[in-house]
Amino acid sequence: MRASFLLLLLLAPAAFADEPLSVDATVLLFDDGLADVAPDDTVFPAVRRVEALLWSYSLSQQLRASAAFDIVRIAARPDDLTELTVTGKIAISNGQRIAVDIVARDSLGNAWLSQRFEAESGDDDALIAEVARSVEAEVLAKDTATIRRIREVALLRYGVRLAPTAFGDFLSEDESGRVTVERLPSRDDPMVARLQRVREATFLVSDVIDEKFRELGSEISNVYRLWGEYLAQNQDYQQENLRRAEASDSLYKEGTFEAYKRVYDVYKWHRQTVQEQDKLAVAFGNEVNPRFAGIDERVEELLTWMDSKNAEWYRLLEALFEVETRRETL
Amino acid sequence: MTGSLSRYGLVSALLLIAGCASVEQPLPVVEQPTMAAELGGAWERDFARDDDVNATLQRAYRVLARSLSDQQRYGGAGPTGLPAGEAQSLVALARLVELITRPSVLKITQTDDRVLVHRKDDFSLSCDFSAQGTVSERSVFGAEYCAWQGTDLVSLNVLPGGLRVEHRFTVSDDGHRMRVITTASAPQSRTPFSLRRFYKKFEEPAPAYDCVETFSMKRVCSTSELDL
């Protein structure tokens, strides 16, 4: 996009319509939690990464279906545009249990929800549905004034980043990230209208990134479903191995070949089950990692492009504000 | 080379017998900053050099009988032959070792901190040296220990009931031959049973296709670079 076009966009008239009282939410890609995994834990990085994407994707889909939300996007990094940001971190996913730590924070910096959700492995759909219901309940519990305020603050926060000279006085932020509204711009402030237009343009990029993640989520959900079926079957095998181990003592006379072979075989079956799982986890990574690499590259390109555009918006908005305030002073 | 391997094998087997006295004693931790030998590659059995199971069993019998005889003599009683339980247990261990050492090919992958010995119809012996200590795997089904002892790689499986299976891998100086001594011991037998298997390194033919294992599509192969 060329600078002249950006300038035209900023100078065009804008209507300042009343906004509907639902919120826009951004679901940040879940933290896969791999940094906190103990070396002895059996955790497969590729599987965790897929879980982080799919659970973010699933949560965003469920929030989209709720009337409490206007637009819900998946994003790779936090931004100043968002009215409500939902972050998640996978705390446990070990084949037996899953747990995610969820925080939903509004544009004022208030945490609406900070909670761990847990379920048995394989019940991830139910777990994410519970997260979605909890986030939705928090939105529905807020009064109209609160919703309107977080919408206004989200726009002003974006303004502070892009045109600090024009918007810097409207908000203050304490050390903990809590935002206080010092004053509000008038409804016909031309800078606000420009800011809204710039935000719409930025949202287009956010939508492209969101779409990329959705495509990937849709692509790999089938592989992950197969993995879940395999894990369930694998657990059955291990239960069977345990049953065999417990039954071994009474089957054969001590010191016989049959008794030794039985003990050895039970260990062998257990190790083969574990090693097959390791092998399939590598195969899982071989299948999904190239897809992640592809999207990582594309998202990085888009974010870099957006950063460069933001720098350009910053320069233009600051220049326009200076021109207008100088004209008013004269 | 053969002679030195055999002599070393005898000493090693005796040390193994001594080392197996305590059932719960894992392998000693030997500080080994790097891999002490290169085992990686494909190895095929050299059947001509292998121990004969029956001859080895007879030798073990004689050793055990002599040991019992000495005990009885010093205890004041005359020799009466092997007790039935001892004999049965020794034969059982010999059959187990023979079964375990049956694969004619071993494929070993070795990295900076890991050795994996792939065996047909059996689990892969796994030696992970990335963590401190010698335990590679432990569960209710048993434990797997690994250590370098000199330039020998020793893998020990300690199984429920005190059954222990140890593999000692020794590679010749030129890296083309390998000897594996497999020893089984159990509380029911005062004598462990050891068997030597010999291997020659061979080059596997290069694959004609570029293949990758995937989860949902199994093995995917192509004559050109794969694009998943």
Interface residues (C-beta under 8 A of the other chain):
Chain A: P39 N222 V223 L226 W227 N241 L242 A245 S248 D249 E254 G255 T256 F257 A259 Y260 K261 V263 Y264 V266 Y267 K268 H270 R271 Q272 V274 Q275 K279 L280 V282 A283 F284 N286 E287 P290 R291
Chain B: G85 Q88 S89 V91 A92 L93 R95 L96 L99 I100 D122 F123 S124 S126 A131 E137 S139 V140 F141 G142 E144 N157 L159 P160 G161 L163 V165 A184 A186 Q188 S189 V212 E213 T214 F215 S216 M217 D227 L228
